[in-house]
Amino acid sequence: MNRTVARKFGSNVNRLRIPWRQPFSNDAVPISSTSNAANLEKESEDLRYDIAIVGGGMVGLALACSLATRPLTKHLTVAIIDSNLALRRKHFIEKEVHPDPRVSTVTPATISFFKDIGAWQYVEQHRHAYFDKMQVWDYTGLGYTKYNARDANKEVLGCVVENKVLLSSLLSRLQDTDFQKKIYPSRLTSMSILPNSSSLEVDSTLSVTASFTHGRLAKLELEDGNSLYAKLVVGADGGKSRVRELAGFRTTGWNYSQNAIICTVEHAVENHCAWQRFLPAGPIALLPIGDKFSNIVWTMNPKESSEFKSMSEDDFLKALNYALDHGYGPHPTSSLLGNADIFSWLKGVVSRSANDCFEIPPKVVKLASERMAFPLSLRHANDYASNRVVLIGDAAHTVHPLAGQGVNLGFGDASTLSSVISEGIAVGTDIGEILLLKKYEADRKPTNVMMMAVLDGFQKAYTVDFGPLNILRAAAFHGAHYISPLKKSIISYASGEQRLPLLS
Ligand SMILES: Cc1cc2nc3c(=O)[nH]c(=O)nc-3n(C[C@H](O)[C@H](O)[C@H](O)COP(=O)(O)OP(=O)(O)OC[C@H]3O[C@@H](n4cnc5c(N)ncnc54)[C@H](O)[C@@H]3O)c2cc1C
């Protein structure tokens, strides 16, 4: 670091050490109506933060944890705004209850990120299920693919974890650091940002009101009447992001006219494999979640979903086992397009799991949770960053859950954004500066857009029942099943490594 950068860095870190009242308190600071001007100014100083994270979901909390663990960002003052009551409790996981139906399949890249930010050790204290095998097939009976972690020299393909376990692990990790965060149990209602007055030097001695007037702070107003100020506002408030709307970010996207029914089910034996079958109306996935439980994500049209949600448990189980077995079409065999021999011209590239036979998933014997239905859509913000505002997670992009990638992309955003903020601090840049935030956007947009395109392509290719297309799909299954480099690329890409399938 040269001397100028070191001097800038030193003064920047000092500037970030602002007076702090009630650290780790979960109660928002009320605005007093005292007439004393000095007191008023002092109180508004207490409402000044470096970063306001709107949305304390999995992605918002992951960003906070990542900031808490980096040497240059761990001194930042951070406000987290979310009305979710779970954030007010330290431990909200009851061990003995059945797994919650809301789960995420986290990739090896996410597991590494959680280890880096010190949160994975908390996940491991609760129920979670690593899996190293996956079988994908479709209802036509023309093909199937088996993935094994060993095809890509990996130990696991992923891990299925309840969302509440991920959330509580991130929260516990955050509470075990001395990060200066404060949780506001409310919701953002409005936001004002004035243009930067470029003539003004960035000066820490400016009062909150003067900093706001000169465009150096954003002002946030909350549903409970509180307001606060921050240099940077992070929209981590999900698919219907209020931050995105208030900042005027436009989006591109569409609804899929599909709902996903999710629930927890029980088997007579333990399940260690992730299963996915493409049916005429969409995919059904059976994911291990530990003990004898699995999670179901079943995509179908909205009319069917309301029928399947309300039918009796017995009828639902029958329909489920039918859909996971021989319903809608026969079991696939390798004889229709041949076997590994047809790829014999590709010497030495036949995958190690190419001879693994098709298997029928373990039978479901009991419904172990309520059934929930979620409408599915694709949405992408045209920009992720503007002056003092940035979007992460579902606020920036919502994808189809067919490959379990949504929150993994969000964790990638959180990791990159905290790294970009850290780089900005190192050179003394204002962390709400658009040029800095655009670096984050430039890094994440291509990765997110590519994944969205791949998932949308899959969604479309597998919801059309048309003879020639069925044969092409079968050929794709066979290629992915037998050809080792292709299989390795697919596994690496789905694991969160940023290489594009087919190109590595
Ligand atoms: C059926 C289904 C299955 C899925 N399976 C997977 C999977 O296996 N793997 C995977 O990677 N992804 C999966 N996803 C996607 C994943 O659930 C989302 O990507 C993830 O929840 C996004 O996290 P987030 O923190 O960005 O947003 P959210 O989880 O939506 O959290 C947003 C938070 O913001 C808060 N909030 C909202 N508005 C405001 C406001 N105005 N003020 C303050 N706070 C506010 C909310 O209370 C919430 O806590 C699945 C999605 C669905 C629908």
The ligand as a MOL file (V3000), in Angstrom:
LIG
                    3D

  0  0  0     0  0            999 V3000
M  V30 BEGIN CTAB
M  V30 COUNTS 53 58 0 0 0
M  V30 BEGIN ATOM
M  V30 1 C -40.5100 -23.5220 -3.8770 0
M  V30 2 C -39.1470 -22.9060 -3.8200 0
M  V30 3 C -38.0310 -23.7070 -3.6160 0
M  V30 4 C -36.7430 -23.1450 -3.5840 0
M  V30 5 N -35.6580 -23.9620 -3.4180 0
M  V30 6 C -34.4120 -23.4230 -3.4570 0
M  V30 7 C -33.2460 -24.2590 -3.3250 0
M  V30 8 O -33.3260 -25.4830 -3.1560 0
M  V30 9 N -32.0220 -23.6650 -3.4160 0
M  V30 10 C -31.8840 -22.3290 -3.6160 0
M  V30 11 O -30.7500 -21.8420 -3.7420 0
M  V30 12 N -32.9750 -21.5050 -3.7110 0
M  V30 13 C -34.2220 -22.0180 -3.6410 0
M  V30 14 N -35.3140 -21.2040 -3.7550 0
M  V30 15 C -35.1140 -19.7590 -3.8670 0
M  V30 16 C -34.8520 -19.1260 -2.4990 0
M  V30 17 O -35.8760 -19.4650 -1.5870 0
M  V30 18 C -34.7400 -17.6140 -2.6330 0
M  V30 19 O -33.7770 -17.3300 -3.6240 0
M  V30 20 C -34.3090 -16.9800 -1.3100 0
M  V30 21 O -35.3070 -17.1200 -0.3360 0
M  V30 22 C -34.0000 -15.4990 -1.4980 0
M  V30 23 O -33.4850 -14.9960 -0.2940 0
M  V30 24 P -33.4900 -13.4170 -0.0180 0
M  V30 25 O -32.8810 -13.2460 1.3430 0
M  V30 26 O -32.9130 -12.7020 -1.1690 0
M  V30 27 O -35.0270 -13.0100 0.0070 0
M  V30 28 P -36.1840 -13.4850 0.9850 0
M  V30 29 O -35.9450 -14.8630 1.4860 0
M  V30 30 O -37.4620 -13.2120 0.2610 0
M  V30 31 O -36.0500 -12.4960 2.2310 0
M  V30 32 C -36.4190 -11.1460 2.1170 0
M  V30 33 C -36.5600 -10.5470 3.5210 0
M  V30 34 O -36.8840 -9.1530 3.3700 0
M  V30 35 C -37.8990 -8.7960 4.2800 0
M  V30 36 N -38.6370 -7.6550 3.7050 0
M  V30 37 C -39.4600 -7.6390 2.6310 0
M  V30 38 N -39.9260 -6.3870 2.4130 0
M  V30 39 C -39.3740 -5.5990 3.3660 0
M  V30 40 C -39.4680 -4.2100 3.6840 0
M  V30 41 N -40.2320 -3.3590 2.9690 0
M  V30 42 N -38.7730 -3.7340 4.7510 0
M  V30 43 C -37.9820 -4.5640 5.4780 0
M  V30 44 N -37.8470 -5.8870 5.2280 0
M  V30 45 C -38.5410 -6.3920 4.1940 0
M  V30 46 C -38.7530 -10.0650 4.4420 0
M  V30 47 O -39.4040 -10.0730 5.7150 0
M  V30 48 C -37.6890 -11.1830 4.3380 0
M  V30 49 O -37.1860 -11.5530 5.6120 0
M  V30 50 C -36.5920 -21.7420 -3.7650 0
M  V30 51 C -37.7180 -20.9280 -3.9570 0
M  V30 52 C -38.9870 -21.5000 -3.9810 0
M  V30 53 C -40.2040 -20.6060 -4.1880 0
M  V30 END ATOM
M  V30 BEGIN BOND
M  V30 1 1 1 2
M  V30 2 1 2 3
M  V30 3 2 2 52
M  V30 4 2 3 4
M  V30 5 1 4 5
M  V30 6 1 4 50
M  V30 7 2 5 6
M  V30 8 1 6 7
M  V30 9 1 6 13
M  V30 10 2 7 8
M  V30 11 1 7 9
M  V30 12 1 9 10
M  V30 13 2 10 11
M  V30 14 1 10 12
M  V30 15 2 12 13
M  V30 16 1 13 14
M  V30 17 1 14 15
M  V30 18 1 14 50
M  V30 19 1 15 16
M  V30 20 1 16 17
M  V30 21 1 16 18
M  V30 22 1 18 19
M  V30 23 1 18 20
M  V30 24 1 20 21
M  V30 25 1 20 22
M  V30 26 1 22 23
M  V30 27 1 23 24
M  V30 28 2 24 25
M  V30 29 1 24 26
M  V30 30 1 24 27
M  V30 31 1 27 28
M  V30 32 2 28 29
M  V30 33 1 28 30
M  V30 34 1 28 31
M  V30 35 1 31 32
M  V30 36 1 32 33
M  V30 37 1 33 34
M  V30 38 1 33 48
M  V30 39 1 34 35
M  V30 40 1 35 36
M  V30 41 1 35 46
M  V30 42 1 36 37
M  V30 43 1 36 45
M  V30 44 2 37 38
M  V30 45 1 38 39
M  V30 46 1 39 40
M  V30 47 2 39 45
M  V30 48 1 40 41
M  V30 49 2 40 42
M  V30 50 1 42 43
M  V30 51 2 43 44
M  V30 52 1 44 45
M  V30 53 1 46 47
M  V30 54 1 46 48
M  V30 55 1 48 49
M  V30 56 2 50 51
M  V30 57 1 51 52
M  V30 58 1 52 53
M  V30 END BOND
M  V30 END CTAB
M  END
